[in-house]
């Protein structure tokens, strides 16, 4: 197939939206416009604007009720596009000089990087623990449609 007649399979951007037409890119290397080259104009000029950085937020809580309350708040306030509640999990950790062995519940929230700080503050304000586990893990790759959906839902 002639690559110049297709959209880029990585970013799904049509050739009309590129800084230089795909026909001028290397047909043997159709994703070349994503990598640094001596001629940066062959990269997508709007790629950075289209793809929002997304994160998974890992949170542990003491009960399923607390997990549900926090999760509903995060989704209803659009701080997270969606959450998963995983119960039960067994946690071992140091606290006040002793090893603790407790059952907890895990919340995995999906959000955009720009909302991580607000989401963290909101969780800490609702959480029953003195020092709650709220950590952010950047999503490097995934289903582009799902990652776009996370950005769209949290923007409203």
C-alpha positions, 0 to 999 in steps of 0.5 A: 500500500502507498502510505501517503494515502493513509492516516498515521496509524500511531496518532490517527492524524490525516496527512492534511494535518501534518506539518509536511505531507506523509508522501514526503516521509519515508514510506518504509518508516511510516511513523518517522514523523513521530521521532526526532529528525534533522527536519522536525517539520516532518513530525506531527505538529498537533500530536502534543495537543491531541494526546493528554498525559494520563495517569493511574492513581493507586489508593488504599482505604480501610473499607469498601464503604470508604472506597465507594464514597471516595470513588463516587466523589472523584467521578462525580467531581470529574477528578477521575474518568473512572475508578476500579474498586478491588477488595479485599487486599492484604497489606503488610506495612510498617506503622508506629514501629510495628509491622501491620497486617491488615485487609484493605481496599484498593482504588485505581482511578484514571485521570489526566496529569493536570488533575493529579494534585487536585485529586490527591488533595480531595482524597486526603481530605476525605480519607480516614488514614493519617497518612493515606497511600495516594500515588500516581503512575503515568500511563505511557501507552494504551488504547488511544480511544480510551486515553482520549476518553479519559481526557474528554470526560475529565475536561467537562 
